[in-house]
Every structure is written in C-alpha cells, then in structure tokens.
Amino acid sequence: MMAARQGRLAEIMRDEMKTNYLAASPRHGGLLDLYMDMALSLGPHVFLRQSRALMDRRDQSDTLANARLPALIYCGRDDCGRVGATMRFAT
C-alpha cells in the first residue's frame, strides 16, 4: 500500500498481481494488460480502498464450516491450493 501511495501503482500491478493472481494461460499477457489499464485508469485511491476492504473483511471460513446446508464452493483449477483452506466434499 505504501508503494501505491508513492505513485508506484504500475510497479505493484506488474510485479505483485502478475505473479500472485494470474494463472498460467495463453491469455496471460492480454489479461495483465487489461488489469494494468484498469488499475491505472482508476488510480491509486481505488486500489488503496479495495486493498483496505480486503484486509478489513471478516473471515467467513467458520461460518461456512458450521453451515448445515448444501453449498457450492467454486474455484478455478489453480485457485484451490491458494486459499489456505482444506476442501471437504460431501456426497
């Protein structure tokens, strides 16, 4: 967040977002270009606001674990190992 405040939003998007949030894909370059364009057009104030919202939101893992109803947890092939949670499947 400090880098965004210092005017280095493009650097964050290029170095952090690319390696941490994009799965390997033939469209990788095009997606990175799209994300970069969106980030730079919206500006650092939006990036900072969204980052704070992600940091401040309550973790709902326990809520989901204690729910006694059918639930669909949907993620991409490369996302499931990143969330840090154990996936359990019931039939």
C-alpha positions in Angstrom: 0.0 0.0 0.0 2.9 2.3 0.7 4.1 1.8 -2.9 0.7 2.8 -4.3 0.8 6.0 -2.1 4.3 6.7 -3.5 3.0 6.6 -7.1 4.2 3.1 -7.9 0.9 1.5 -8.8 2.1 0.2 -12.2 5.0 -1.5 -10.4 2.7 -3.2 -8.0 0.4 -4.4 -10.7 3.3 -5.7 -12.8 5.3 -7.4 -10.1 2.8 -8.5 -7.5 -0.5 -9.0 -9.3 1.0 -10.9 -12.2 2.9 -13.4 -10.0 0.2 -13.9 -7.3 -3.1 -13.7 -9.0 -2.8 -14.8 -12.6 -2.7 -18.5 -13.5 -0.5 -19.6 -16.5 -2.6 -19.2 -19.6 -2.1 -18.2 -23.3 -4.2 -15.1 -22.5 -1.9 -14.2 -19.6 -0.4 -11.2 -21.4 -3.7 -9.8 -22.5 -5.2 -10.1 -19.0 -2.2 -8.4 -17.5 -2.6 -5.6 -20.0 -6.3 -5.3 -19.2 -5.7 -5.2 -15.4 -2.9 -2.7 -15.8 -5.2 -0.4 -17.9 -8.0 -0.7 -15.4 -5.7 0.0 -12.4 -4.0 3.0 -13.9 -7.3 4.5 -15.2 -9.0 4.1 -11.7 -5.9 5.3 -9.9 -4.2 4.5 -6.6 -7.0 5.8 -4.4 -9.3 3.0 -5.7 -6.5 0.4 -5.3 -6.0 1.5 -1.7 -9.7 1.5 -0.9 -10.1 -2.0 -2.3 -7.0 -3.3 -0.5 -8.3 -1.9 2.8 -11.7 -3.5 2.2 -10.0 -6.9 1.6 -7.9 -6.5 4.8 -10.8 -5.5 7.0 -13.4 -8.0 5.9 -14.3 -10.8 8.3 -13.1 -14.3 7.6 -16.2 -16.4 7.0 -14.4 -19.8 7.0 -16.0 -20.8 10.3 -19.4 -19.7 9.1 -19.2 -21.9 6.1 -17.7 -24.9 8.1 -20.6 -24.7 10.5 -23.3 -24.3 7.9 -25.7 -27.3 7.7 -27.0 -26.8 4.2 -25.8 -27.6 0.7 -23.1 -25.2 -0.5 -21.2 -24.9 -3.7 -17.6 -23.6 -3.4 -16.4 -22.7 -6.9 -12.8 -22.0 -7.8 -10.5 -22.3 -10.7 -8.1 -25.2 -11.1 -5.2 -23.1 -9.9 -7.1 -21.3 -7.1 -8.0 -24.2 -4.8 -4.5 -24.6 -3.4 -4.0 -20.9 -2.8 -6.8 -20.2 -0.3 -5.1 -22.0 2.6 -8.2 -24.0 3.5 -8.8 -27.7 3.4 -11.5 -28.6 0.9 -14.0 -31.2 2.0 -16.5 -32.8 -0.3 -19.7 -34.4 0.9 -22.0 -36.7 -1.2 
